[in-house]
Amino acid sequence: MSTTLNIIFTILSLLVFLGVVLWSYSGHNKKRFEAMGRMPLDHDNETTGN
């Protein structure tokens, strides 16, 4: 019984991981992630006046 639960949990974890990877690399998130990636640089320019 314990082995079966381990197998189910491992497969479920793998599927969740693959789902997150596919979601994060999907095209409809690209603009939002690029904007979020520029936030620290934009904030740095605002505080230094450059």
C-alpha positions in Angstrom: 0.0 0.0 0.0 2.8 2.4 0.9 4.6 1.7 -2.4 1.4 2.5 -4.4 1.0 5.8 -2.5 4.6 6.7 -3.2 4.2 6.0 -6.9 0.9 8.1 -7.1 2.5 11.0 -5.2 5.6 10.9 -7.5 3.6 10.9 -10.7 1.3 13.7 -9.4 4.3 15.8 -8.4 5.8 15.3 -11.8 2.6 16.3 -13.5 2.3 19.5 -11.4 5.9 20.4 -12.1 5.5 19.9 -15.8 2.3 22.0 -15.7 4.1 24.8 -14.0 6.9 24.7 -16.5 4.6 24.7 -19.5 2.5 27.5 -18.0 5.6 29.7 -17.3 7.0 29.2 -20.8 3.7 29.7 -22.7 3.5 32.6 -25.1 0.7 34.5 -23.5 2.7 35.2 -20.3 5.8 36.6 -22.1 4.9 40.3 -22.0 3.9 40.1 -18.3 7.1 38.3 -17.3 9.3 40.6 -19.3 7.6 43.6 -17.6 8.1 42.0 -14.2 11.8 41.3 -15.1 12.4 45.0 -15.9 10.8 46.2 -12.6 14.0 46.2 -10.5 15.9 48.1 -13.3 13.1 50.7 -13.7 12.9 51.2 -9.9 16.7 51.6 -9.8 16.6 54.3 -12.5 13.8 56.2 -10.6 15.8 56.2 -7.3 19.1 57.3 -8.8 17.7 59.7 -11.3 19.4 58.1 -14.3 
